[in-house]
Amino acid sequence: MNDVLGITPLNLTRGQCYELINQLRTELNQTEIIERLWQCNKGGSAACQEAYAQFKEITQQ
């Protein structure tokens, strides 16, 4: 998987996202993690759908 910059509004690499997601999983559910890292609210917006797709891609490493 390509570890490019620009994943999430925080400009994290995929590796950084993966590590942060694993840390946050002890406290937050999937939706809360996506809302925090991608700064979008659940509701079907294009941005949130893209965030969900990126989350799934990152967590399937």
QUIPE-V146097 format. One record per backbone hydrogen bond with DSSP energy under -1.0 kcal/mol. NH is the residue of the N-H (numbers start at 0). CO is the residue of the C=O. E is the energy in kcal/mol with one decimal. If there is no record, write none. Layout:
BEGIN
NH:CO:E / NH:CO:E
END
This chain:
BEGIN
6:11:-1.7 / 10:7:-2.1 / 11:6:-1.9 / 16:12:-2.5 / 17:13:-2.8 / 18:14:-2.2 / 19:15:-2.5 / 20:16:-3.2 / 21:17:-2.2 / 22:18:-1.8 / 23:19:-2.7 / 24:20:-1.8 / 26:23:-2.0 / 27:23:-3.0 / 32:28:-2.4 / 33:29:-2.5 / 34:30:-2.6 / 35:31:-2.1 / 36:32:-3.0 / 37:33:-2.4 / 48:44:-2.4 / 49:45:-2.3 / 50:46:-2.2 / 51:47:-2.4 / 52:48:-2.1 / 53:49:-2.5 / 54:50:-2.7 / 55:51:-2.5 / 56:52:-2.3 / 57:53:-2.7 / 58:54:-2.5 / 60:57:-1.2
END
